[in-house]
Amino acid sequence: MSWPIKQKLIFVTGKGGVGRTTIAASLGLAFAEQGENTLLVQWSFRDFISPLFGVAPAGHKQEALRENLSVMNFNPSEAMREYFVDHLNMKLLYTLVLQNQQVQKLLQSAPGLEELFFVGRLFWLAELAEEERNLKFDRIIVDAPATGHGAALFGIASTISAFEFSGPLVDETRRVSKLLADPQRTAIITVALPEELPVEETLEALPRYSKEPGHLPVALIANRSARLQSETLDTGQITLPEASGELASEYRALLADLHRRFTMEDRLHTESPVPVISVPDFMIEQPSLSGEGILHCVARNANFRQLIAASEKAIV
């Protein structure tokens, strides 16, 4: 069975430290290698994706990583300038009012405003960039903030849209909300590790997607899979090497850890309401791999390729 992704806008979500960036970059690389022009989008204090490819960190403007693959790191201040100056043609308002230091402080402290500009930027990239700037992307993959902060991205547009306000910003917000809520145009992939806290948080978070943005993830990635490294754990066929003393204790601890991880991953497979795809721990299999080497291994792994095996071109 395969779970093809036909959506243009793809969010990669999950708890901090589960490998969202690796999965997002690998997914982008996989699409790029099959000829789709792909953009990776981050919102972080620095670009973590470019160094994986041996490239200097990118800023708010997209930079090429490989053929058909680019990356950008969202900057709220630059996004605000683009929105009011380039999109709404309100340069005077932006210069006289919005660039005022006190107004800037107020805007930065306003809850949800930066998230709103982030999803607004994604809407522009997905829906308007080709017409306004001749920038056409087949796929836009978002390395979303960690679960919690990331969840706010799906709720902020609908929350603001519910208020009886008017004006261009609110109109844009409603359009953004419709894009995120449309499962034909927006997909979510969530990532977890086979460890207790990530598994608990992931299984707890999955049903919430039904409310915001209104559709479940298309897949759950079990990253650094214990199941793939330890296929016999469930039948108890693994035996310890002959050892004594401290080495024997280390072996027992390792086996106990593998059993625990297998149990946690089994919970994902049995309790997740969405399809689960296990991706092996390539650092165990090939510990000398570079960052880009890991991305290539993930992107070309048979389990991971199920995500894009029969994928159609993005709906525009």
Buried (B, 14 or more C-beta within 10 A) or exposed (E): EEBEBBBBBBBBBBBEEBBBBBBBBBBBBBBBBEEBBBBBBBBEEEBBBBEBBEBEBBBBEBBEBBEBBBBBBBBBBBBBBBBBBBBBEBEEEBEEEBBEEEEEEEBEEEEBBBBBBBBBBBBBBBBBBEEEEEBEBBBBBBBBBBBEEBBBBBBBBBBBBEEEEEEEBBEBBBBBBBBBBBBEBBBBBBBBBBBEEBBBBBBEBBEEBEEBBBBBBBBBBBBBBBBBBBEEBEEEEEEEEEEEEEEEEEBEEEBEEBBBBBBBBBBBEEEBEBBBBBBBBBEEEEEEBEBBBBBBBBBEBEBBBBBBEEBEEBEE
